[in-house]
Every structure is written in structure tokens, then in C-alpha cells.
Amino acid sequence: MDPQSLWFWVLLACAAAYATKILGYLVPAAWLQHRLVTQISGVLTVALLAALVAMNTFSADDGITIDARLGALLAAAAALLLRAPFIVVVLAGAAAAAGLRMLGFP
């Protein structure tokens, strides 16, 4: 297969994803139960989620933007601080975004 082909790269990415999945099953259970691994995986999960939220909230085609997504994030954060159930957090964010867009925010 030609390395210039798009299908070559798609199949290579599939093979890499499959190999990563298989390697995860081959890790000994004792390694995963180590205290340091548990702490790092917990912190890493939170950091990746925070980065994903930040990128989806503030990114646009031409750089950083402030729009109704920020209001939705703030409303969802307020619902989380009030210890609302997850569905209420999602609905609060969606309602805030809809309300802000209805008021004319981009």
C-alpha cells in the first residue's frame, strides 16, 4: 500500500488504536492497584476533562472567543456547586446557552 494514500494512514491509525487497547489488557493487575498509579490516573482524568471543556468553550476558527458557551459553562458550574443531579447540570447549561442566544449573544 502506498504511504501517500489516505487509506494507509487510516489503517495505520486503526492498528495503533487496536495495539494500544491490547497493551492495556496485558498490563498486570498488580501494577494498576499501586497507589501512585491510582492517584496519577485520577488527576490525569480531571486534567484531560478540564482541557476538553476549555477548548470546547473558548475555541473558534480564528482563535479564542467569548460567547453563549461561557454562560452555559458558568450555569453548569453553579448547578454543580449546588450539588444538583447530573441531568439538572446539563439542563441548566443548555437553558443558559439557549437563553443567552435568544438575547442575542453569539
N, C-alpha and C positions, 0 to 999 in steps of 0.2 A: 504494500500500500504506500502511496506517495505521501511523504511528510508534509507536503504543501496542501494536502487535501483537508477540508474541514472535518470529514468523517474520521480521518486518522486521529485528530485531536479529540473528537468526541469519544471515540472508543478508548483512547488513552486515558481520558478523564474518568470514564466508567471503570476501567481496570484499576486505576488508582483508588477510586472510592471503594471498590469491592475489596481490594487488598487491605485498605485501612480498616474496613469492617471486620475482615477475617483476623487481622492482627489484634483487634480488640478482644476477640473471643479467646485468643491464645495467651493473654496476659494472666499469670497465676492469680488466683483469688487472694492469696496472702498479700500480694502487692497492693491490691485495691483496698484492703482493710487497714492498711497502715494509716496512722493518724495524720501524717503530713500530706499524704495523697488526698485524703478526705477534705482537709482544710483548703488545699490548693484548688481542688475541683469545685468546691463551693464558692470560693472567691472568684475564680475564673468564670464561672457561670454568670454570676452577678455582673461582672465587668463586661462580658460579652453582650449581655442583655441591655445594659446601660448604653453601650456604644451603638447598638442597633436602634434603640429608641432615639438617641441623639441624632443619628444620621437620618432617620426617617422623619424626625420633627423639623430639623433645621436645614436640610439639604434641598437644593433646587438645581436646575440645569446650569445656572450661571454662578453658583456659589451658595452662600448662606442666605436664608430668607426667614422672615418672621411673618407668620400668617395664622389662620384659624387652628392649625395643628398645635401651636403652642398653647392656646386656650384650652384645647381638648386635653393636652398633657397635664396642665395645671388642675383642671377639673378632676381628672382621674387620680392625680396625686392627692388632692383633697379628700376624695372618697376613700382612698387607701388609708390616709391618716385617720379617718373616722372609722376605720375597720369595717367598711362595707363589704358585702359579698362580692366576688369577682364579677358576676353579671351586672351588678349595680355600678361597679367601677367602669366597665365597658360602656354601659348605657349612659353614664354621666359624661364620659369623654365624647361619645357620639353626639349627645344632645348639645354639649357645649360647642362642638365644631359646627353642627348644623345651625345653632343659634347665631354664632358669630358670622357664618357665611350668609345667613339671612339678613344680618345687619349690614352686610357689605364688605366684610373683611375677605381678603383673597383666600 
